[in-house]
Amino acid sequence: MKAALLIIGGVTLSGVTFGAWYWLNALACGMNTTGCSNFHLNWKDWETLRFFLPPFLLGLGLIGAGLWVWLRP
């Protein structure tokens, strides 16, 4: 039960974080006054990634901890 909660919590946290970062990139593209012909994720923008990367990595850590608890003999 503990492993399942850790995995579900980690997937939820990582998914919400990635979704928020995707939404922020899409919003920035839509707010561009010259138009936005093609949308892409800005992986080089560390100004915003520094806020989104820690919770995403924490979610991955929770998934790893859940798998560790689940697969531990």
Biopython code that builds the backbone (N, CA, C, O; Angstrom):
import numpy as np
from Bio.PDB.StructureBuilder import StructureBuilder

atoms = [
    (1, "MET", "N", (0.826, -1.197, 0.000)),
    (1, "MET", "CA", (0.000, 0.000, 0.000)),
    (1, "MET", "C", (0.869, 1.258, 0.000)),
    (1, "MET", "O", (0.577, 2.220, -0.711)),
    (2, "LYS", "N", (1.946, 1.247, 0.809)),
    (2, "LYS", "CA", (2.829, 2.403, 0.875)),
    (2, "LYS", "C", (3.515, 2.639, -0.472)),
    (2, "LYS", "O", (3.669, 3.780, -0.908)),
    (3, "ALA", "N", (3.922, 1.554, -1.121)),
    (3, "ALA", "CA", (4.586, 1.675, -2.421)),
    (3, "ALA", "C", (3.643, 2.279, -3.449)),
    (3, "ALA", "O", (4.047, 3.131, -4.240)),
    (4, "ALA", "N", (2.401, 1.847, -3.443)),
    (4, "ALA", "CA", (1.425, 2.371, -4.403)),
    (4, "ALA", "C", (1.181, 3.862, -4.184)),
    (4, "ALA", "O", (1.066, 4.620, -5.147)),
    (5, "LEU", "N", (1.103, 4.281, -2.929)),
    (5, "LEU", "CA", (0.900, 5.700, -2.638)),
    (5, "LEU", "C", (2.096, 6.534, -3.085)),
    (5, "LEU", "O", (1.925, 7.629, -3.620)),
    (6, "LEU", "N", (3.302, 6.022, -2.869)),
    (6, "LEU", "CA", (4.493, 6.735, -3.311)),
    (6, "LEU", "C", (4.532, 6.859, -4.835)),
    (6, "LEU", "O", (4.837, 7.927, -5.366)),
    (7, "ILE", "N", (4.226, 5.778, -5.526)),
    (7, "ILE", "CA", (4.253, 5.804, -6.988)),
    (7, "ILE", "C", (3.164, 6.718, -7.535)),
    (7, "ILE", "O", (3.427, 7.515, -8.434)),
    (8, "ILE", "N", (1.957, 6.617, -7.014)),
    (8, "ILE", "CA", (0.853, 7.464, -7.485)),
    (8, "ILE", "C", (1.131, 8.934, -7.180)),
    (8, "ILE", "O", (0.871, 9.803, -8.013)),
    (9, "GLY", "N", (1.656, 9.212, -5.995)),
    (9, "GLY", "CA", (2.007, 10.591, -5.654)),
    (9, "GLY", "C", (3.098, 11.143, -6.549)),
    (9, "GLY", "O", (3.034, 12.299, -6.967)),
    (10, "GLY", "N", (4.102, 10.325, -6.848)),
    (10, "GLY", "CA", (5.185, 10.762, -7.722)),
    (10, "GLY", "C", (4.725, 11.002, -9.149)),
    (10, "GLY", "O", (5.122, 11.984, -9.776)),
    (11, "VAL", "N", (3.896, 10.116, -9.660)),
    (11, "VAL", "CA", (3.366, 10.289, -11.019)),
    (11, "VAL", "C", (2.497, 11.540, -11.091)),
    (11, "VAL", "O", (2.563, 12.296, -12.060)),
    (12, "THR", "N", (1.689, 11.750, -10.065)),
    (12, "THR", "CA", (0.822, 12.928, -10.032)),
    (12, "THR", "C", (1.650, 14.211, -9.977)),
    (12, "THR", "O", (1.396, 15.146, -10.736)),
    (13, "LEU", "N", (2.638, 14.258, -9.083)),
    (13, "LEU", "CA", (3.465, 15.457, -8.943)),
    (13, "LEU", "C", (4.251, 15.739, -10.217)),
    (13, "LEU", "O", (4.304, 16.884, -10.666)),
    (14, "SER", "N", (4.856, 14.727, -10.798)),
    (14, "SER", "CA", (5.615, 14.923, -12.034)),
    (14, "SER", "C", (4.694, 15.321, -13.188)),
    (14, "SER", "O", (5.039, 16.195, -13.983)),
    (15, "GLY", "N", (3.539, 14.692, -13.282)),
    (15, "GLY", "CA", (2.597, 15.018, -14.353)),
    (15, "GLY", "C", (2.054, 16.430, -14.258)),
    (15, "GLY", "O", (1.968, 17.137, -15.262)),
    (16, "VAL", "N", (1.689, 16.841, -13.060)),
    (16, "VAL", "CA", (1.165, 18.198, -12.871)),
    (16, "VAL", "C", (2.254, 19.223, -13.154)),
    (16, "VAL", "O", (1.985, 20.253, -13.771)),
    (17, "THR", "N", (3.470, 18.957, -12.714)),
    (17, "THR", "CA", (4.575, 19.879, -12.956)),
    (17, "THR", "C", (4.868, 20.006, -14.447)),
    (17, "THR", "O", (5.022, 21.116, -14.957)),
    (18, "PHE", "N", (4.944, 18.868, -15.152)),
    (18, "PHE", "CA", (5.193, 18.921, -16.591)),
    (18, "PHE", "C", (4.036, 19.612, -17.306)),
    (18, "PHE", "O", (4.261, 20.387, -18.235)),
    (19, "GLY", "N", (2.807, 19.341, -16.888)),
    (19, "GLY", "CA", (1.651, 19.984, -17.501)),
    (19, "GLY", "C", (1.658, 21.492, -17.297)),
    (19, "GLY", "O", (1.313, 22.238, -18.213)),
    (20, "ALA", "N", (2.043, 21.949, -16.122)),
    (20, "ALA", "CA", (2.108, 23.384, -15.848)),
    (20, "ALA", "C", (3.198, 24.043, -16.684)),
    (20, "ALA", "O", (3.015, 25.151, -17.187)),
    (21, "TRP", "N", (4.325, 23.366, -16.831)),
    (21, "TRP", "CA", (5.407, 23.925, -17.644)),
    (21, "TRP", "C", (5.004, 23.972, -19.121)),
    (21, "TRP", "O", (5.313, 24.941, -19.815)),
    (22, "TYR", "N", (4.324, 22.945, -19.599)),
    (22, "TYR", "CA", (3.824, 22.918, -20.976)),
    (22, "TYR", "C", (2.823, 24.047, -21.189)),
    (22, "TYR", "O", (2.871, 24.741, -22.205)),
    (23, "TRP", "N", (1.920, 24.231, -20.235)),
    (23, "TRP", "CA", (0.910, 25.284, -20.331)),
    (23, "TRP", "C", (1.578, 26.657, -20.354)),
    (23, "TRP", "O", (1.157, 27.536, -21.106)),
    (24, "LEU", "N", (2.621, 26.850, -19.532)),
    (24, "LEU", "CA", (3.310, 28.129, -19.498)),
    (24, "LEU", "C", (3.998, 28.416, -20.833)),
    (24, "LEU", "O", (3.979, 29.554, -21.302)),
    (25, "ASN", "N", (4.598, 27.407, -21.444)),
    (25, "ASN", "CA", (5.212, 27.592, -22.762)),
    (25, "ASN", "C", (4.161, 27.913, -23.819)),
    (25, "ASN", "O", (4.386, 28.760, -24.683)),
    (26, "ALA", "N", (3.024, 27.242, -23.753)),
    (26, "ALA", "CA", (1.947, 27.516, -24.712)),
    (26, "ALA", "C", (1.382, 28.918, -24.515)),
    (26, "ALA", "O", (1.058, 29.601, -25.487)),
    (27, "LEU", "N", (1.264, 29.345, -23.268)),
    (27, "LEU", "CA", (0.775, 30.690, -22.982)),
    (27, "LEU", "C", (1.745, 31.733, -23.514)),
    (27, "LEU", "O", (1.327, 32.740, -24.085)),
    (28, "ALA", "N", (3.036, 31.496, -23.330)),
    (28, "ALA", "CA", (4.037, 32.437, -23.834)),
    (28, "ALA", "C", (3.989, 32.508, -25.352)),
    (28, "ALA", "O", (4.162, 33.582, -25.929)),
    (29, "CYS", "N", (3.759, 31.396, -25.991)),
    (29, "CYS", "CA", (3.647, 31.377, -27.447)),
    (29, "CYS", "C", (2.400, 32.149, -27.888)),
    (29, "CYS", "O", (2.444, 32.891, -28.869)),
    (30, "GLY", "N", (1.312, 31.979, -27.180)),
    (30, "GLY", "CA", (0.080, 32.667, -27.525)),
    (30, "GLY", "C", (0.120, 34.159, -27.248)),
    (30, "GLY", "O", (-0.592, 34.926, -27.896)),
    (31, "MET", "N", (0.941, 34.584, -26.297)),
    (31, "MET", "CA", (1.050, 35.997, -25.953)),
    (31, "MET", "C", (2.018, 36.743, -26.868)),
    (31, "MET", "O", (2.142, 37.965, -26.777)),
    (32, "ASN", "N", (2.697, 36.023, -27.738)),
    (32, "ASN", "CA", (3.634, 36.636, -28.668)),
    (32, "ASN", "C", (2.872, 37.513, -29.640)),
    (32, "ASN", "O", (1.953, 37.043, -30.310)),
    (33, "THR", "N", (3.240, 38.782, -29.725)),
    (33, "THR", "CA", (2.487, 39.718, -30.565)),
    (33, "THR", "C", (2.756, 39.516, -32.051)),
    (33, "THR", "O", (1.959, 39.960, -32.878)),
    (34, "THR", "N", (3.850, 38.862, -32.412)),
    (34, "THR", "CA", (4.148, 38.641, -33.823)),
    (34, "THR", "C", (3.526, 37.357, -34.350)),
    (34, "THR", "O", (3.681, 37.024, -35.525)),
    (35, "GLY", "N", (2.840, 36.651, -33.502)),
    (35, "GLY", "CA", (2.209, 35.398, -33.906)),
    (35, "GLY", "C", (3.081, 34.213, -33.547)),
    (35, "GLY", "O", (4.284, 34.344, -33.322)),
    (36, "CYS", "N", (2.459, 33.077, -33.499)),
    (36, "CYS", "CA", (3.165, 31.862, -33.114)),
    (36, "CYS", "C", (2.835, 30.792, -34.151)),
    (36, "CYS", "O", (1.768, 30.178, -34.114)),
    (37, "SER", "N", (3.765, 30.581, -35.069)),
    (37, "SER", "CA", (3.489, 29.634, -36.142)),
    (37, "SER", "C", (3.740, 28.194, -35.708)),
    (37, "SER", "O", (3.018, 27.290, -36.128)),
    (38, "ASN", "N", (4.741, 27.971, -34.882)),
    (38, "ASN", "CA", (5.007, 26.610, -34.406)),
    (38, "ASN", "C", (5.381, 26.656, -32.923)),
    (38, "ASN", "O", (6.246, 27.428, -32.509)),
    (39, "PHE", "N", (4.728, 25.836, -32.154)),
    (39, "PHE", "CA", (4.934, 25.800, -30.711)),
    (39, "PHE", "C", (5.953, 24.728, -30.378)),
    (39, "PHE", "O", (5.876, 23.613, -30.893)),
    (40, "HIS", "N", (6.901, 25.056, -29.523)),
    (40, "HIS", "CA", (7.894, 24.089, -29.068)),
    (40, "HIS", "C", (8.219, 24.362, -27.605)),
    (40, "HIS", "O", (8.080, 25.487, -27.123)),
    (41, "LEU", "N", (8.649, 23.328, -26.913)),
    (41, "LEU", "CA", (9.039, 23.480, -25.516)),
    (41, "LEU", "C", (10.438, 24.077, -25.444)),
    (41, "LEU", "O", (11.361, 23.606, -26.107)),
    (42, "ASN", "N", (10.579, 25.103, -24.646)),
    (42, "ASN", "CA", (11.841, 25.812, -24.543)),
    (42, "ASN", "C", (12.703, 25.170, -23.449)),
    (42, "ASN", "O", (12.593, 25.521, -22.275)),
    (43, "TRP", "N", (13.547, 24.239, -23.846)),
    (43, "TRP", "CA", (14.383, 23.505, -22.889)),
    (43, "TRP", "C", (15.568, 24.322, -22.412)),
    (43, "TRP", "O", (16.187, 23.965, -21.410)),
    (44, "LYS", "N", (15.901, 25.400, -23.092)),
    (44, "LYS", "CA", (17.073, 26.194, -22.724)),
    (44, "LYS", "C", (16.730, 27.357, -21.806)),
    (44, "LYS", "O", (17.623, 28.111, -21.419)),
    (45, "ASP", "N", (15.477, 27.521, -21.452)),
    (45, "ASP", "CA", (15.049, 28.641, -20.616)),
    (45, "ASP", "C", (15.165, 28.253, -19.138)),
    (45, "ASP", "O", (14.189, 27.811, -18.532)),
    (46, "TRP", "N", (16.345, 28.419, -18.570)),
    (46, "TRP", "CA", (16.569, 28.045, -17.171)),
    (46, "TRP", "C", (15.913, 29.010, -16.197)),
    (46, "TRP", "O", (15.829, 28.725, -15.003)),
    (47, "GLU", "N", (15.448, 30.148, -16.695)),
    (47, "GLU", "CA", (14.766, 31.097, -15.832)),
    (47, "GLU", "C", (13.455, 30.511, -15.297)),
    (47, "GLU", "O", (13.082, 30.769, -14.153)),
    (48, "THR", "N", (12.766, 29.736, -16.110)),
    (48, "THR", "CA", (11.538, 29.090, -15.638)),
    (48, "THR", "C", (11.787, 27.649, -15.204)),
    (48, "THR", "O", (11.125, 27.155, -14.292)),
    (49, "LEU", "N", (12.734, 26.972, -15.848)),
    (49, "LEU", "CA", (12.988, 25.581, -15.479)),
    (49, "LEU", "C", (13.503, 25.443, -14.048)),
    (49, "LEU", "O", (13.321, 24.394, -13.431)),
    (50, "ARG", "N", (14.138, 26.474, -13.514)),
    (50, "ARG", "CA", (14.638, 26.383, -12.135)),
    (50, "ARG", "C", (13.499, 26.270, -11.130)),
    (50, "ARG", "O", (13.712, 25.812, -10.008)),
    (51, "PHE", "N", (12.289, 26.684, -11.517)),
    (51, "PHE", "CA", (11.134, 26.526, -10.646)),
    (51, "PHE", "C", (10.407, 25.202, -10.875)),
    (51, "PHE", "O", (9.824, 24.643, -9.945)),
    (52, "PHE", "N", (10.440, 24.705, -12.101)),
    (52, "PHE", "CA", (9.705, 23.491, -12.429)),
    (52, "PHE", "C", (10.529, 22.221, -12.265)),
    (52, "PHE", "O", (9.960, 21.147, -12.072)),
    (53, "LEU", "N", (11.837, 22.313, -12.337)),
    (53, "LEU", "CA", (12.672, 21.125, -12.255)),
    (53, "LEU", "C", (12.685, 20.477, -10.864)),
    (53, "LEU", "O", (12.603, 19.251, -10.792)),
    (54, "PRO", "N", (12.784, 21.232, -9.748)),
    (54, "PRO", "CA", (12.804, 20.570, -8.434)),
    (54, "PRO", "C", (11.558, 19.732, -8.119)),
    (54, "PRO", "O", (11.714, 18.599, -7.665)),
    (55, "PRO", "N", (10.324, 20.227, -8.336)),
    (55, "PRO", "CA", (9.190, 19.345, -8.053)),
    (55, "PRO", "C", (9.093, 18.158, -9.015)),
    (55, "PRO", "O", (8.620, 17.087, -8.637)),
    (56, "PHE", "N", (9.545, 18.352, -10.264)),
    (56, "PHE", "CA", (9.550, 17.242, -11.203)),
    (56, "PHE", "C", (10.515, 16.158, -10.743)),
    (56, "PHE", "O", (10.183, 14.973, -10.777)),
    (57, "LEU", "N", (11.710, 16.561, -10.313)),
    (57, "LEU", "CA", (12.690, 15.590, -9.812)),
    (57, "LEU", "C", (12.225, 14.951, -8.508)),
    (57, "LEU", "O", (12.493, 13.774, -8.267)),
    (58, "LEU", "N", (11.532, 15.713, -7.665)),
    (58, "LEU", "CA", (10.975, 15.144, -6.437)),
    (58, "LEU", "C", (9.945, 14.074, -6.770)),
    (58, "LEU", "O", (9.903, 13.031, -6.117)),
    (59, "GLY", "N", (9.119, 14.319, -7.773)),
    (59, "GLY", "CA", (8.153, 13.310, -8.214)),
    (59, "GLY", "C", (8.842, 12.062, -8.725)),
    (59, "GLY", "O", (8.408, 10.949, -8.429)),
    (60, "LEU", "N", (9.917, 12.232, -9.494)),
    (60, "LEU", "CA", (10.666, 11.071, -9.965)),
    (60, "LEU", "C", (11.303, 10.320, -8.791)),
    (60, "LEU", "O", (11.387, 9.092, -8.805)),
    (61, "GLY", "N", (11.746, 11.059, -7.787)),
    (61, "GLY", "CA", (12.295, 10.425, -6.589)),
    (61, "GLY", "C", (11.244, 9.625, -5.837)),
    (61, "GLY", "O", (11.535, 8.545, -5.323)),
    (62, "LEU", "N", (10.032, 10.144, -5.770)),
    (62, "LEU", "CA", (8.940, 9.409, -5.129)),
    (62, "LEU", "C", (8.612, 8.129, -5.890)),
    (62, "LEU", "O", (8.341, 7.089, -5.289)),
    (63, "ILE", "N", (8.641, 8.215, -7.211)),
    (63, "ILE", "CA", (8.410, 7.012, -8.017)),
    (63, "ILE", "C", (9.506, 5.989, -7.748)),
    (63, "ILE", "O", (9.229, 4.803, -7.568)),
    (64, "GLY", "N", (10.756, 6.457, -7.720)),
    (64, "GLY", "CA", (11.874, 5.560, -7.436)),
    (64, "GLY", "C", (11.778, 4.935, -6.057)),
    (64, "GLY", "O", (12.062, 3.749, -5.890)),
    (65, "ALA", "N", (11.378, 5.728, -5.060)),
    (65, "ALA", "CA", (11.224, 5.195, -3.702)),
    (65, "ALA", "C", (10.097, 4.175, -3.645)),
    (65, "ALA", "O", (10.212, 3.153, -2.967)),
    (66, "GLY", "N", (9.010, 4.450, -4.354)),
    (66, "GLY", "CA", (7.905, 3.502, -4.382)),
    (66, "GLY", "C", (8.295, 2.191, -5.039)),
    (66, "GLY", "O", (7.924, 1.115, -4.569)),
    (67, "LEU", "N", (9.051, 2.285, -6.133)),
    (67, "LEU", "CA", (9.526, 1.062, -6.785)),
    (67, "LEU", "C", (10.507, 0.310, -5.899)),
    (67, "LEU", "O", (10.512, -0.921, -5.889)),
    (68, "TRP", "N", (11.337, 1.034, -5.157)),
    (68, "TRP", "CA", (12.283, 0.411, -4.239)),
    (68, "TRP", "C", (11.544, -0.366, -3.141)),
    (68, "TRP", "O", (11.904, -1.500, -2.827)),
    (69, "VAL", "N", (10.520, 0.247, -2.570)),
    (69, "VAL", "CA", (9.741, -0.410, -1.515)),
    (69, "VAL", "C", (9.002, -1.618, -2.090)),
    (69, "VAL", "O", (8.915, -2.658, -1.436)),
    (70, "TRP", "N", (8.483, -1.492, -3.280)),
    (70, "TRP", "CA", (7.711, -2.551, -3.915)),
    (70, "TRP", "C", (8.569, -3.748, -4.303)),
    (70, "TRP", "O", (8.167, -4.895, -4.108)),
    (71, "LEU", "N", (9.751, -3.480, -4.852)),
    (71, "LEU", "CA", (10.601, -4.563, -5.365)),
    (71, "LEU", "C", (11.617, -5.086, -4.350)),
    (71, "LEU", "O", (12.316, -6.063, -4.622)),
    (72, "ARG", "N", (11.702, -4.459, -3.207)),
    (72, "ARG", "CA", (12.668, -4.886, -2.176)),
    (72, "ARG", "C", (12.259, -6.257, -1.630)),
    (72, "ARG", "O", (11.090, -6.479, -1.316)),
    (73, "PRO", "N", (13.228, -7.178, -1.517)),
    (73, "PRO", "CA", (12.885, -8.529, -1.037)),
    (73, "PRO", "C", (12.523, -8.576, 0.436)),
    (73, "PRO", "O", (12.216, -9.646, 0.963)),
]
sb = StructureBuilder()
sb.init_structure("model")
sb.init_model(0)
sb.init_chain("A")
sb.init_seg("    ")
for serial, (resi, resn, name, xyz) in enumerate(atoms, 1):
    if name == "N":
        sb.init_residue(resn, " ", resi, " ")
    sb.init_atom(name, np.array(xyz, "f"), 0.0, 1.0, " ", f" {name:<3s}", serial, name[0])
structure = sb.get_structure()
